Amino acid sequence: MMDDLAVLFDVFPYAIGAGLIMATVCSVLGVFVVLKRVVFIGIALTQSAAAGIALAFMLGAPPMTGALLMTMLTVTLLAYPYESRRVPRDAVLGAIYVFAAAISILIVSKSGFGLTEVQALLYGDLIVASQRDFWHLLFLLGGVFICFLLFFRPILFSFLDRDQARAVGLKATIWELLFFLLLGLAASGASQAGGSLLVFCYLTVPAMMGLLIANRLWATMLISALTACLATLVGLYASYKTDLPTNQTIIAILCGMLAAVAAYRIILPRIRRLRHRATGHTNQLNTNTPHD
């Protein structure tokens, strides 16, 4: 096994590095996505990035440019205050998602791409990430992560209580827009190397595990990042050994981990209740038993 791991790190160093960068940044941002209950924004942004990549391929432009432009356009549309309107933001997110998905398919159907290129566009393949992909992700997602940490407190305050944030002078709308811009940059950059499905998984599943396990925000973010990185390493190794699609292997491992954590959270309280009842019943028997 150690020899296989050495070969994996030797042959696919950039895939491992890119996967760990994506897993860390997207899983930490995903905690806020899940807490804000805007999970649909993750799939809408990643699908918009895929549409931008397809459009860039068709026009002969850099894929990253197309992904960034389409994602920023989506973020701009989502920045509108839908709370006071008849149509909720979730409905807008759904419309953006289906539109971007349809546009992606229409573009690639007329582009002359082969099946392999279409699958790489829509689903990605992390294990073939290049040195260029790694450095793009390092600079783009690294910058996103640094900005997120620098403005962590006002973003957190705006997310937790908009009214209180406004009362103390914070412009909650601006800080939320900043977060969504950072999220859009992360999604567009990661989607090119990892595909929209894997990025959406990183934005949701690890955060759910963190929230199920921990009660404090910092611990939730740490657990989210660690589980995402662990699943990435295990998924890359399993994909290398079994010749399975890398992204789908990582997603399956993450979902299996989430199912195990959820089952533990459901079963553990029941076991404790059964033990408490058994202990109470035993104490009652000991109390009622006559002593000589």
C-alpha positions in Angstrom: 0.0 0.0 0.0 2.8 2.4 0.8 4.4 1.7 -2.6 1.1 2.6 -4.2 0.8 5.8 -2.3 4.3 6.7 -3.2 3.5 6.1 -6.9 0.3 8.1 -6.6 2.2 11.1 -5.1 4.9 10.8 -7.7 2.7 10.5 -10.8 -0.2 12.8 -9.8 1.3 15.4 -7.5 -0.7 18.3 -9.1 -4.0 16.4 -8.9 -3.4 15.8 -5.2 -2.5 19.4 -4.6 -5.4 20.8 -6.6 -7.8 18.4 -4.9 -6.7 19.5 -1.4 -6.9 23.2 -2.3 -10.4 22.7 -3.7 -11.5 20.6 -0.8 -10.2 23.0 1.9 -11.5 26.3 0.4 -14.9 25.0 -0.9 -15.7 23.1 2.3 -15.0 26.1 4.6 -17.1 28.4 2.4 -19.7 25.7 2.3 -20.4 26.0 6.0 -21.7 29.5 5.4 -23.7 28.3 2.4 -25.4 25.6 4.5 -26.0 27.9 7.5 -27.5 30.6 5.2 -29.7 27.9 3.7 -28.8 28.9 0.1 -27.5 25.5 -0.9 -29.0 26.0 -4.4 -26.5 28.8 -4.9 -23.7 26.3 -5.0 -25.1 24.2 -7.9 -26.2 27.4 -9.7 -22.7 28.9 -9.6 -21.0 25.7 -10.6 -23.4 25.1 -13.5 -22.9 28.7 -14.6 -19.1 28.2 -14.5 -19.6 25.1 -16.7 -21.7 27.1 -19.2 -18.9 29.7 -19.2 -16.2 27.1 -19.9 -18.3 25.7 -22.7 -18.8 29.1 -24.2 -15.1 29.9 -23.9 -14.2 26.6 -25.7 -16.5 27.5 -28.5 -15.1 31.0 -28.9 -11.5 29.9 -28.5 -11.1 31.9 -25.3 -9.4 30.8 -22.1 -11.8 28.5 -20.1 -11.1 30.4 -16.9 -12.2 33.7 -18.4 -15.5 32.2 -19.5 -16.1 30.6 -16.1 -15.3 33.8 -14.2 -17.5 36.0 -16.4 -20.6 33.7 -16.2 -20.2 33.2 -12.5 -19.8 36.9 -11.8 -23.0 37.6 -13.9 -24.8 35.0 -11.8 -23.6 36.6 -8.5 -24.8 40.0 -9.8 -28.2 38.6 -10.5 -28.4 37.0 -7.0 -27.3 40.2 -5.3 -30.7 41.7 -5.9 -32.8 41.9 -2.6 -35.4 39.3 -3.4 -36.7 39.2 0.2 -39.2 41.9 -0.6 -40.3 40.5 -3.9 -43.0 37.9 -4.8 -40.4 35.6 -6.4 -38.0 34.2 -3.8 -34.3 33.8 -4.4 -34.5 30.0 -4.4 -36.8 30.1 -7.4 -34.3 32.4 -9.2 -31.5 30.0 -8.4 -33.5 27.1 -9.9 -34.1 29.1 -13.0 -30.5 30.0 -13.4 -29.4 26.4 -12.8 -31.7 24.9 -15.5 -30.8 27.7 -18.0 -27.1 27.2 -17.5 -27.4 23.5 -17.8 -29.4 23.7 -21.0 -27.0 26.3 -22.5 -24.0 24.0 -21.6 -25.6 21.1 -23.5 -26.6 23.3 -26.5 -23.1 24.7 -26.8 -21.3 21.5 -26.7 -23.7 19.8 -29.1 -22.7 22.3 -31.7 -19.1 22.7 -30.9 -17.8 19.4 -32.4 -16.4 18.2 -29.0 -16.1 14.4 -28.6 -17.7 12.5 -25.7 -14.6 12.7 -23.6 -14.4 16.5 -23.9 -18.1 16.8 -23.0 -17.8 14.6 -19.9 -14.7 16.5 -18.8 -16.6 19.8 -19.2 -19.7 18.7 -17.3 -18.2 16.3 -14.7 -14.5 17.0 -14.7 -11.7 14.7 -13.9 -9.5 15.7 -11.0 -6.8 13.1 -11.5 -5.7 14.7 -14.8 -5.3 18.2 -13.3 -2.2 19.8 -14.7 0.6 21.9 -13.2 -1.1 24.9 -14.7 -4.4 24.0 -13.1 -2.7 23.6 -9.7 -1.1 27.1 -9.9 -4.3 28.7 -11.0 -6.2 27.1 -8.1 -3.4 28.0 -5.7 -3.4 31.7 -6.6 -7.2 32.1 -7.1 -8.6 30.0 -4.3 -5.7 31.0 -2.0 -6.6 34.7 -2.6 -10.3 33.9 -2.0 -9.5 32.1 1.3 -7.2 35.0 2.5 -10.0 37.6 1.8 -12.5 35.4 3.5 -10.3 35.2 6.6 -9.6 39.0 6.6 -13.3 39.9 6.5 -14.5 36.9 8.5 -16.1 38.8 11.4 -18.3 41.2 9.4 -19.4 38.4 7.0 -20.3 36.2 10.0 -22.1 39.0 11.8 -24.1 39.8 8.6 -25.0 36.2 8.1 -26.1 35.5 11.7 -28.3 38.5 12.2 -28.9 41.0 9.4 -31.0 43.4 11.6 -28.4 43.5 14.4 -25.6 44.0 11.9 -27.5 47.0 10.5 -28.1 48.3 13.9 -24.4 48.5 14.7 -23.6 50.2 11.4 -22.6 47.2 9.2 -23.9 47.2 5.7 -25.1 43.6 5.7 -26.0 43.5 2.0 -22.5 44.6 1.0 -20.9 42.0 3.2 -23.2 39.2 1.9 -22.4 40.4 -1.7 -18.7 40.1 -0.9 -19.1 36.6 0.3 -21.1 35.6 -2.7 -18.4 37.1 -5.0 -15.7 35.1 -3.2 -17.9 32.0 -3.5 -18.4 32.7 -7.2 -14.6 33.1 -7.7 -14.0 29.8 -5.9 -16.7 27.9 -7.8 -15.5 29.2 -11.2 -11.9 28.4 -10.5 -12.5 25.0 -9.1 -15.1 23.9 -11.7 -12.6 24.0 -14.5 -10.3 21.5 -12.8 -12.8 19.5 -10.8 -16.1 19.8 -12.6 -19.3 21.3 -11.3 -20.6 18.1 -9.6 -17.5 17.7 -7.4 -17.4 21.4 -6.5 -21.1 21.3 -5.5 -20.3 18.3 -3.3 -17.4 20.1 -1.6 -19.7 23.0 -0.9 -22.4 21.0 0.8 -21.6 17.5 2.1 -18.5 18.3 4.3 -20.3 21.2 5.9 -23.2 19.0 6.7 -20.9 16.6 8.5 -19.2 19.4 10.4 -22.6 20.7 11.6 -23.7 17.3 12.7 -20.5 16.7 14.7 -19.5 20.1 16.2 -21.4 22.8 18.0 -18.9 25.6 17.5 -18.4 27.4 14.2 -14.6 27.1 14.1 -14.8 23.4 14.9 -17.4 22.9 12.2 -15.2 24.6 9.6 -12.2 22.5 10.7 -14.1 19.2 10.6 -15.5 20.2 7.2 -12.1 20.9 5.8 -10.5 17.8 7.3 -13.2 15.4 6.1 -13.1 16.9 2.6 -9.4 16.5 2.4 -9.5 13.0 3.7 -12.2 11.9 1.2 -10.1 13.5 -1.6 -7.0 11.5 -0.7 -8.9 8.3 -0.2 -10.9 8.9 -3.4 -7.8 9.6 -5.5 -6.1 6.4 -4.1 -9.2 4.2 -4.7 -9.6 5.6 -8.2 -6.0 4.9 -9.0 -6.2 1.3 -7.7 -9.6 0.4 -9.2 -9.6 2.5 -12.4 -12.9 4.2 -11.4 -13.8 7.8 -12.2 -12.0 10.0 -9.7 -14.7 12.7 -9.1 -17.5 10.3 -8.6 -15.4 8.1 -6.3 -14.6 11.1 -4.1 -18.3 12.1 -4.1 -19.4 8.6 -3.1 -16.9 8.5 -0.3 -18.0 11.8 1.1 -21.7 10.8 0.9 -20.9 7.5 2.6 -19.1 9.4 5.4 -22.1 11.7 5.8 -24.5 8.7 6.0 -22.3 7.2 8.7 -22.2 10.4 10.7 -26.0 10.9 10.3 -26.6 7.3 11.4 -24.4 7.7 14.4 -26.3 10.9 15.4 -29.6 9.0 15.1 -28.5 5.8 16.8 -26.4 7.2 19.7 -29.3 9.1 21.5 -31.4 5.9 21.3 -28.7 3.8 22.8 -28.3 6.4 25.6 -32.0 6.3 26.3 -32.0 2.5 26.4 -29.1 2.5 28.8 -30.8 5.0 31.0 -34.0 3.0 31.1 -32.0 -0.2 31.8 -30.1 1.5 34.6 -33.3 2.9 36.1 -35.0 -0.5 35.9 -32.0 -2.2 37.6 -32.0 0.4 40.4 -35.7 -0.1 40.9 -35.3 -3.8 41.2 -32.5 -3.4 43.7 -34.6 -1.0 45.7 -37.6 -3.4 45.8 -35.5 -6.5 46.6 -35.9 -7.4 50.3 -32.6 -7.6 52.3 -32.0 -10.0 55.1 
